[in-house]
Structure formats: C-alpha cells, structure tokens
Amino acid sequence: MDMPKERQPPRLSPKLKATVISVIHLVAAAAVYRYLITGGWLTNRYQLNDPNIVNLALAIFEPIAVVSVIAYWLFRKPFLYRLLSILCLIQILIGSGFLIFILLFVLTWHPKMM
C-alpha cells in the first residue's frame, strides 16, 4: 500500500506572479500620482525645506517602480524579477502607511463644536 504524498498548495506560475506584481505597481503608481497631482504638489514649485518631504520620496520612487515593470517585461531577467518583487513589497508598505494614517485620522478626529 502506497503512502500518500504530502499535499502541496497550488503554486502560481512565474508569469502570473509577474503579471500580478506588475498590476500592483501600475495601480499603486497611478494612485500615488493622482494624489500628488490633486494635492497640488506636482503643480507647484517644490522647495527643499518643504515639511512634507514624503511627497518627494513618492515622486522619485513611483517612476522607478514603473520603469522596473517595463524593463522586466522587455528583458525578463531574474534580477529584474527580484527587483520587481522587492519594489512590490515597498509599494505594499507605502499603501499600508497611507491606510494607517487615514485610519488614525478618522479614529482620532473630533469635530469642533461652536
């Protein structure tokens, strides 16, 4: 009588993983740039003493993420796949940071009574 083999969870194909990661990058980049444009940050002149320096980091990071997506789909090298994965993790952390900030604001905001 044969012993049953250990069940392994189904794995996504590398091409499907890369597609999902690419979609995450492009959606996140579009959302961040929409935030930067509607907030007026990209339409106004930037100064280095701006207290909201996070916007500069986002404005630099998002094009790098999008260029990495394009480079991966053009060349499909293992290095670019690893870069894409690492940048995706950073995108998720950025999104989590925005979500935590919004939740903290909603939970701690008290309207002023006249």
DSSP file (Angstrom, degrees, kcal/mol; ACC not computed):
  #  RESIDUE AA STRUCTURE BP1 BP2  ACC     N-H-->O    O-->H-N    N-H-->O    O-->H-N    TCO  KAPPA ALPHA  PHI   PSI    X-CA   Y-CA   Z-CA
    1    1 A M              0   0    0      0, 0.0     2,-0.2     0, 0.0     0, 0.0   0.000 360.0 360.0 360.0 127.1    0.0    0.0    0.0
    2    2 A D        -     0   0    0      1,-0.1     3,-0.0     3,-0.0     0, 0.0  -0.509 360.0-123.7 -79.4 141.3    1.5    3.3   -1.1
    3    3 A M        -     0   0    0     -2,-0.2     2,-0.1     1,-0.1    -1,-0.1  -0.631  33.4-107.1 -80.0 139.2    1.8    6.2    1.4
    4    4 A P        -     0   0    0      0, 0.0     2,-0.1     0, 0.0    -1,-0.1  -0.438  34.2-119.8 -68.0 139.3    0.0    9.4    0.3
    5    5 A K        -     0   0    0     -2,-0.1     2,-0.1     1,-0.1     3,-0.0  -0.429  37.8 -89.5 -73.7 152.5    2.4   12.1   -0.7
    6    6 A E        -     0   0    0     -2,-0.1     2,-0.5     1,-0.1    -1,-0.1  -0.366  44.3-117.4 -62.2 138.9    2.3   15.4    1.2
    7    7 A R        -     0   0    0     -3,-0.1    -1,-0.1    -2,-0.1     0, 0.0  -0.660  28.8-160.3 -81.6 129.4   -0.1   17.8   -0.2
    8    8 A Q        -     0   0    0     -2,-0.5     3,-0.1    -3,-0.0    -3,-0.0  -0.883  23.5-110.1-108.5 141.5    1.4   20.9   -1.5
    9    9 A P        -     0   0    0      0, 0.0     2,-0.1     0, 0.0    -1,-0.0  -0.354  45.3 -93.0 -66.1 149.3   -0.5   24.1   -2.1
   10   10 A P        -     0   0    0      0, 0.0     2,-0.4     0, 0.0     0, 0.0  -0.381  44.0-142.4 -63.3 140.1   -1.1   25.1   -5.7
   11   11 A R        -     0   0    0     -3,-0.1     2,-0.2    -2,-0.1    -3,-0.0  -0.805   8.9-121.2-107.9 145.8    1.6   27.4   -6.9
   12   12 A L        -     0   0    0     -2,-0.4    -1,-0.0     1,-0.1     0, 0.0  -0.569  33.9-108.9 -79.1 146.2    1.2   30.4   -9.2
   13   13 A S     >  -     0   0    0     -2,-0.2     4,-2.5     1,-0.1     3,-0.2  -0.423  26.9-115.5 -70.4 152.2    3.2   30.3  -12.4
   14   14 A P  H  > S+     0   0    0      0, 0.0     4,-2.5     0, 0.0     5,-0.2   0.861 116.7  53.9 -57.6 -35.3    6.1   32.8  -12.5
   15   15 A K  H  > S+     0   0    0      2,-0.2     4,-1.9     1,-0.2     5,-0.1   0.901 109.5  47.1 -67.5 -38.9    4.4   34.6  -15.4
   16   16 A L  H  > S+     0   0    0     -3,-0.2     4,-2.5     2,-0.2    -1,-0.2   0.897 111.7  51.0 -68.4 -39.9    1.2   35.0  -13.4
   17   17 A K  H  X S+     0   0    0     -4,-2.5     4,-2.7     1,-0.2     5,-0.2   0.934 110.8  48.6 -60.2 -46.3    3.1   36.2  -10.4
   18   18 A A  H  X S+     0   0    0     -4,-2.5     4,-2.3     1,-0.2    -1,-0.2   0.873 110.9  51.2 -63.0 -36.9    4.9   38.8  -12.5
   19   19 A T  H  X S+     0   0    0     -4,-1.9     4,-2.3     2,-0.2    -1,-0.2   0.929 111.3  46.8 -65.9 -45.0    1.6   39.9  -14.0
   20   20 A V  H  X S+     0   0    0     -4,-2.5     4,-2.3     1,-0.2    -2,-0.2   0.927 113.7  48.2 -63.0 -44.9    0.1   40.4  -10.6
   21   21 A I  H  X S+     0   0    0     -4,-2.7     4,-2.3     1,-0.2    -1,-0.2   0.899 111.2  51.3 -62.7 -40.4    3.1   42.3   -9.3
   22   22 A S  H  X S+     0   0    0     -4,-2.3     4,-2.5    -5,-0.2    -1,-0.2   0.903 109.2  49.8 -64.0 -41.0    3.1   44.5  -12.4
   23   23 A V  H  X S+     0   0    0     -4,-2.3     4,-2.7     2,-0.2     5,-0.3   0.913 109.4  52.0 -64.3 -41.7   -0.6   45.3  -11.9
   24   24 A I  H  X S+     0   0    0     -4,-2.3     4,-2.5     1,-0.2     5,-0.2   0.930 111.3  48.3 -58.6 -45.2    0.1   46.2   -8.3
   25   25 A H  H  X S+     0   0    0     -4,-2.3     4,-2.7     1,-0.2    -2,-0.2   0.938 113.7  44.9 -60.2 -48.2    2.9   48.5   -9.4
   26   26 A L  H  X S+     0   0    0     -4,-2.5     4,-2.1     2,-0.2    -2,-0.2   0.890 115.1  46.6 -69.2 -39.0    0.9   50.3  -12.0
   27   27 A V  H  X S+     0   0    0     -4,-2.7     4,-2.3    -5,-0.2    -1,-0.2   0.927 115.2  46.9 -67.5 -43.9   -2.3   50.7   -9.9
   28   28 A A  H  X S+     0   0    0     -4,-2.5     4,-2.7    -5,-0.3     5,-0.2   0.915 112.5  49.6 -64.2 -42.6   -0.2   52.0   -6.9
   29   29 A A  H  X S+     0   0    0     -4,-2.7     4,-2.6    -5,-0.2     5,-0.2   0.910 111.6  48.7 -63.9 -41.6    1.8   54.4   -9.1
   30   30 A A  H  X S+     0   0    0     -4,-2.1     4,-2.0    -5,-0.2    -1,-0.2   0.911 112.9  48.1 -63.8 -41.6   -1.4   55.8  -10.7
   31   31 A A  H  X S+     0   0    0     -4,-2.3     4,-2.2     2,-0.2    -2,-0.2   0.917 113.1  47.2 -65.7 -43.2   -3.0   56.2   -7.3
   32   32 A V  H  X S+     0   0    0     -4,-2.7     4,-2.6     2,-0.2    -2,-0.2   0.923 113.2  47.5 -66.6 -43.7    0.1   58.0   -5.8
   33   33 A Y  H  X S+     0   0    0     -4,-2.6     4,-2.4     2,-0.2    -1,-0.2   0.853 109.9  53.5 -68.3 -31.5    0.5   60.3   -8.8
   34   34 A R  H  X S+     0   0    0     -4,-2.0     4,-2.9    -5,-0.2     5,-0.3   0.923 110.3  48.1 -63.4 -42.7   -3.2   61.1   -8.7
   35   35 A Y  H  X S+     0   0    0     -4,-2.2     4,-1.9     1,-0.2     6,-0.3   0.919 112.7  48.0 -61.7 -44.4   -2.7   62.0   -5.0
   36   36 A L  H  <>S+     0   0    0     -4,-2.6     6,-1.4     2,-0.2     5,-1.2   0.885 115.9  43.9 -66.3 -37.6    0.3   64.2   -5.9
   37   37 A I  H ><5S+     0   0    0     -4,-2.4     3,-1.3     2,-0.2     6,-0.2   0.942 116.2  44.4 -73.9 -47.5   -1.5   66.0   -8.7
   38   38 A T  H 3<5S+     0   0    0     -4,-2.9    -2,-0.2     1,-0.3    -1,-0.2   0.799 109.9  57.3 -69.7 -26.0   -4.8   66.6   -6.9
   39   39 A G  T 3<5S-     0   0    0     -4,-1.9    -1,-0.3    -5,-0.3    -2,-0.2   0.569 112.4-122.0 -78.1  -7.1   -2.9   67.7   -3.8
   40   40 A G  T <>5S+     0   0    0     -3,-1.3     4,-1.2    -4,-0.2    -3,-0.2   0.469  78.6 121.0  84.6   1.2   -1.2   70.3   -5.8
   41   41 A W  T  4<S+     0   0    0     -5,-1.2    -4,-0.2    -6,-0.3     3,-0.2   0.895  77.3  40.7 -70.2 -38.6    2.3   69.0   -5.0
   42   42 A L  T  4 S+     0   0    0     -6,-1.4    -1,-0.2     1,-0.2    -5,-0.1   0.701 114.4  53.4 -81.2 -18.2    3.3   68.4   -8.6
   43   43 A T  T  4 S+     0   0    0     -7,-0.4     2,-0.2    -6,-0.2    -1,-0.2   0.659 102.2  66.9 -91.1 -15.5    1.8   71.6   -9.9
   44   44 A N  S  < S-     0   0    0     -4,-1.2     2,-0.3    -3,-0.2    -4,-0.0  -0.617  97.5 -91.5-100.6 163.7    3.5   73.9   -7.5
   45   45 A R        -     0   0    0     -2,-0.2     2,-0.3     1,-0.1    -2,-0.1  -0.588  44.3-133.0 -73.9 130.9    7.2   74.8   -7.3
   46   46 A Y        -     0   0    0     -2,-0.3     2,-0.4    -4,-0.1    -1,-0.1  -0.650  18.8-165.0 -88.6 140.8    8.9   72.4   -4.8
   47   47 A Q    >   -     0   0    0     -2,-0.3     3,-1.8     1,-0.1     0, 0.0  -0.964  25.3-130.3-122.8 142.8   11.3   73.7   -2.2
   48   48 A L  T 3  S+     0   0    0     -2,-0.4    -1,-0.1     1,-0.3     5,-0.0   0.709 106.8  61.3 -66.8 -19.2   13.7   71.5   -0.2
   49   49 A N  T 3  S+     0   0    0      3,-0.0    -1,-0.3     2,-0.0     4,-0.1   0.258  73.3 133.0 -90.3  14.7   12.5   73.0    3.1
   50   50 A D    <   -     0   0    0     -3,-1.8     3,-0.2     1,-0.2    -4,-0.0  -0.477  56.2-142.9 -62.6 126.7    9.0   71.6    2.4
   51   51 A P  S    S+     0   0    0      0, 0.0     2,-1.0     0, 0.0     3,-0.2   0.721  93.3  68.5 -68.2 -18.1    7.8   69.9    5.6
   52   52 A N    >   +     0   0    0      1,-0.2     3,-1.3     2,-0.1     4,-0.4  -0.508  56.9 153.6 -99.5  65.2    6.1   67.2    3.6
   53   53 A I  T >>  +     0   0    0     -2,-1.0     4,-1.6     1,-0.3     3,-0.6   0.642  57.1  81.2 -69.3 -15.2    9.2   65.6    2.2
   54   54 A V  H 3> S+     0   0    0      1,-0.2     4,-2.4    -3,-0.2    -1,-0.3   0.860  84.5  60.9 -59.0 -35.1    7.4   62.3    1.8
   55   55 A N  H <> S+     0   0    0     -3,-1.3     4,-2.6     1,-0.2    -1,-0.2   0.875 101.2  52.5 -61.6 -36.7    6.0   63.6   -1.4
   56   56 A L  H <> S+     0   0    0     -3,-0.6     4,-1.6    -4,-0.4    -1,-0.2   0.926 108.8  49.6 -64.3 -43.9    9.5   63.9   -2.9
   57   57 A A  H  X S+     0   0    0     -4,-1.6     4,-2.7     1,-0.2    -2,-0.2   0.907 113.2  46.8 -61.5 -41.5   10.2   60.3   -2.0
   58   58 A L  H  X S+     0   0    0     -4,-2.4     4,-2.3     1,-0.2    -2,-0.2   0.907 109.4  53.3 -66.3 -41.5    7.0   59.2   -3.6
   59   59 A A  H  < S+     0   0    0     -4,-2.6    -1,-0.2     1,-0.2    -2,-0.2   0.787 116.4  40.0 -66.1 -26.4    7.6   61.3   -6.7
   60   60 A I  H  X S+     0   0    0     -4,-1.6     4,-1.0    -5,-0.2    -2,-0.2   0.866 116.3  48.7 -86.1 -40.9   11.0   59.7   -7.1
   61   61 A F  H  X S+     0   0    0     -4,-2.7     4,-2.2    -5,-0.2     5,-0.2   0.902 102.8  58.9 -69.4 -43.3   10.1   56.1   -6.2
   62   62 A E  H  X S+     0   0    0     -4,-2.3     4,-2.3     1,-0.2     5,-0.2   0.888 104.6  48.1 -62.2 -43.3    7.0   55.6   -8.4
   63   63 A P  H  > S+     0   0    0      0, 0.0     4,-2.7     0, 0.0    -1,-0.2   0.887 110.7  53.5 -63.6 -34.4    8.7   56.3  -11.7
   64   64 A I  H  X S+     0   0    0     -4,-1.0     4,-2.0     2,-0.2    -2,-0.2   0.915 109.3  48.8 -62.8 -41.6   11.5   53.8  -10.7
   65   65 A A  H  X S+     0   0    0     -4,-2.2     4,-1.6     2,-0.2    -1,-0.2   0.911 113.0  46.3 -64.2 -42.9    8.8   51.2  -10.0
   66   66 A V  H  X S+     0   0    0     -4,-2.3     4,-2.2     1,-0.2    -2,-0.2   0.907 111.8  50.8 -68.7 -40.9    7.1   51.7  -13.3
   67   67 A V  H  X S+     0   0    0     -4,-2.7     4,-2.8     1,-0.2    -1,-0.2   0.871 107.6  54.3 -63.9 -35.4   10.4   51.7  -15.2
   68   68 A S  H  X S+     0   0    0     -4,-2.0     4,-2.3    -5,-0.2    -1,-0.2   0.876 107.0  51.1 -66.4 -35.4   11.2   48.4  -13.5
   69   69 A V  H  X S+     0   0    0     -4,-1.6     4,-2.2     2,-0.2    -2,-0.2   0.943 112.6  45.5 -63.4 -47.3    7.9   46.9  -14.7
   70   70 A I  H  X S+     0   0    0     -4,-2.2     4,-1.5     1,-0.2    -2,-0.2   0.923 113.2  49.9 -62.6 -44.3    8.7   48.0  -18.2
   71   71 A A  H  X>S+     0   0    0     -4,-2.8     4,-2.6     1,-0.2     5,-0.5   0.896 109.6  51.8 -63.1 -39.8   12.3   46.7  -18.0
   72   72 A Y  H  X5S+     0   0    0     -4,-2.3     4,-2.5     1,-0.2    -1,-0.2   0.945 110.7  46.5 -62.8 -46.1   11.1   43.3  -16.7
   73   73 A W  H  <5S+     0   0    0     -4,-2.2    -1,-0.2     1,-0.2    -2,-0.2   0.750 116.1  46.6 -72.1 -21.0    8.6   42.8  -19.5
   74   74 A L  H  <5S+     0   0    0     -4,-1.5    -1,-0.2    -5,-0.2    -2,-0.2   0.892 131.9  14.8 -81.0 -42.4   11.2   43.8  -22.1
   75   75 A F  H  <5S-     0   0    0     -4,-2.6    -3,-0.2    -5,-0.2    -2,-0.2   0.727  78.7-154.5-109.3 -26.6   14.1   41.7  -20.9
   76   76 A R     << +     0   0    0     -4,-2.5    -4,-0.1    -5,-0.5    -3,-0.1   0.900  30.9 164.0  48.5  54.6   12.7   39.2  -18.4
   77   77 A K     >  -     0   0    0     -6,-0.1     4,-1.8     1,-0.1    -1,-0.2  -0.716  48.5-122.1 -95.9 149.8   15.9   38.7  -16.4
   78   78 A P  H  > S+     0   0    0      0, 0.0     4,-2.3     0, 0.0     5,-0.2   0.868 113.0  57.1 -59.0 -36.3   15.9   37.0  -12.9
   79   79 A F  H  > S+     0   0    0      1,-0.2     4,-2.5     2,-0.2     5,-0.2   0.918 106.6  48.3 -60.2 -43.1   17.5   40.2  -11.4
   80   80 A L  H  > S+     0   0    0      2,-0.2     4,-2.6     1,-0.2    -1,-0.2   0.848 108.9  53.7 -68.3 -33.2   14.6   42.3  -12.7
   81   81 A Y  H  X S+     0   0    0     -4,-1.8     4,-2.2     2,-0.2    -1,-0.2   0.919 110.4  46.8 -65.7 -42.8   12.1   39.9  -11.3
   82   82 A R  H  X S+     0   0    0     -4,-2.3     4,-2.6     2,-0.2    -2,-0.2   0.922 112.8  49.6 -63.3 -43.4   13.7   40.1   -7.9
   83   83 A L  H  X S+     0   0    0     -4,-2.5     4,-2.7     1,-0.2     5,-0.2   0.921 110.2  50.9 -59.8 -44.2   13.8   43.9   -8.2
   84   84 A L  H  X S+     0   0    0     -4,-2.6     4,-1.8     1,-0.2    -1,-0.2   0.894 111.3  48.5 -59.8 -42.0   10.1   43.9   -9.1
   85   85 A S  H  X S+     0   0    0     -4,-2.2     4,-1.9     2,-0.2    -2,-0.2   0.915 112.5  47.3 -66.7 -44.1    9.3   41.7   -6.1
   86   86 A I  H  X S+     0   0    0     -4,-2.6     4,-1.9     1,-0.2    -2,-0.2   0.921 112.9  48.5 -64.7 -43.9   11.2   43.9   -3.7
   87   87 A L  H  X S+     0   0    0     -4,-2.7     4,-2.4     1,-0.2    -1,-0.2   0.837 107.8  56.4 -66.2 -31.1    9.7   47.1   -5.1
   88   88 A C  H  X S+     0   0    0     -4,-1.8     4,-2.4    -5,-0.2    -1,-0.2   0.907 105.4  51.0 -65.5 -41.2    6.3   45.5   -4.8
   89   89 A L  H  X S+     0   0    0     -4,-1.9     4,-2.1     1,-0.2    -2,-0.2   0.907 110.5  49.0 -60.7 -41.4    6.9   44.9   -1.1
   90   90 A I  H  X S+     0   0    0     -4,-1.9     4,-2.5     2,-0.2    -2,-0.2   0.899 109.0  53.0 -65.0 -39.9    7.8   48.6   -0.8
   91   91 A Q  H  X S+     0   0    0     -4,-2.4     4,-2.6     1,-0.2    -2,-0.2   0.912 109.0  49.5 -59.9 -42.3    4.6   49.6   -2.6
   92   92 A I  H  X S+     0   0    0     -4,-2.4     4,-2.4     1,-0.2    -1,-0.2   0.894 110.5  50.2 -65.2 -39.4    2.6   47.5   -0.2
   93   93 A L  H  X S+     0   0    0     -4,-2.1     4,-2.2     2,-0.2    -1,-0.2   0.898 110.4  49.8 -64.8 -39.8    4.3   49.1    2.8
   94   94 A I  H  X S+     0   0    0     -4,-2.5     4,-2.2     2,-0.2    -2,-0.2   0.937 112.1  47.7 -62.9 -46.6    3.6   52.6    1.3
   95   95 A G  H  X S+     0   0    0     -4,-2.6     4,-2.3     1,-0.2    -2,-0.2   0.888 111.1  51.1 -61.2 -40.1    0.0   51.7    0.8
   96   96 A S  H  X S+     0   0    0     -4,-2.4     4,-2.8     2,-0.2    -1,-0.2   0.888 107.8  53.5 -64.3 -38.9   -0.2   50.3    4.3
   97   97 A G  H  X S+     0   0    0     -4,-2.2     4,-2.4     2,-0.2    -2,-0.2   0.919 109.7  47.0 -61.9 -44.0    1.3   53.6    5.7
   98   98 A F  H  X S+     0   0    0     -4,-2.2     4,-2.6     2,-0.2    -2,-0.2   0.921 112.9  49.9 -62.4 -43.4   -1.4   55.6    3.9
   99   99 A L  H  X S+     0   0    0     -4,-2.3     4,-2.6     1,-0.2    -2,-0.2   0.918 111.5  47.6 -62.8 -44.1   -4.1   53.4    5.2
  100  100 A I  H  X S+     0   0    0     -4,-2.8     4,-2.7     2,-0.2     5,-0.2   0.909 111.9  50.9 -63.3 -42.1   -2.8   53.6    8.8
  101  101 A F  H  X S+     0   0    0     -4,-2.4     4,-2.2    -5,-0.2    -2,-0.2   0.932 112.4  45.8 -60.9 -46.1   -2.5   57.3    8.5
  102  102 A I  H  X S+     0   0    0     -4,-2.6     4,-2.6     2,-0.2    -2,-0.2   0.914 113.5  49.5 -64.7 -43.1   -6.1   57.7    7.2
  103  103 A L  H  X S+     0   0    0     -4,-2.6     4,-2.7     2,-0.2     5,-0.2   0.910 110.6  49.7 -63.9 -42.1   -7.4   55.3    9.9
  104  104 A L  H  X S+     0   0    0     -4,-2.7     4,-1.8     2,-0.2    -1,-0.2   0.900 111.9  49.4 -62.3 -39.5   -5.7   57.1   12.7
  105  105 A F  H  X S+     0   0    0     -4,-2.2     4,-1.3    -5,-0.2    -2,-0.2   0.940 113.1  45.8 -63.7 -46.6   -7.1   60.4   11.4
  106  106 A V  H  < S+     0   0    0     -4,-2.6    -2,-0.2     1,-0.2    -1,-0.2   0.898 115.5  46.6 -64.3 -40.9  -10.6   59.0   11.2
  107  107 A L  H  < S+     0   0    0     -4,-2.7    -1,-0.2     1,-0.2    -2,-0.2   0.774 120.4  36.6 -75.3 -25.6  -10.4   57.4   14.6
  108  108 A T  H  < S+     0   0    0     -4,-1.8     2,-0.3    -5,-0.2    -1,-0.2   0.476  87.6 111.1-106.8  -2.3   -8.9   60.4   16.4
  109  109 A W     <  -     0   0    0     -4,-1.3    -4,-0.0    -3,-0.2    -3,-0.0  -0.570  42.0-174.9 -78.5 131.8  -10.7   63.3   14.7
  110  110 A H        -     0   0    0     -2,-0.3     2,-0.1     3,-0.0    -3,-0.0  -0.992  24.3-126.8-124.9 123.2  -13.2   65.2   16.8
  111  111 A P        -     0   0    0      0, 0.0     2,-0.4     0, 0.0    -2,-0.0  -0.430  28.0-115.7 -68.1 142.6  -15.3   68.0   15.1
  112  112 A K        -     0   0    0     -2,-0.1     2,-0.4     2,-0.0     0, 0.0  -0.626  24.4-143.2 -79.6 132.7  -15.1   71.3   16.9
  113  113 A M              0   0    0     -2,-0.4    -1,-0.0     1,-0.1    -3,-0.0  -0.796 360.0 360.0 -95.4 139.0  -18.4   72.4   18.3
  114  114 A M              0   0    0     -2,-0.4    -1,-0.1     0, 0.0    -2,-0.0   0.478 360.0 360.0 -78.1 360.0  -19.1   76.1   18.2
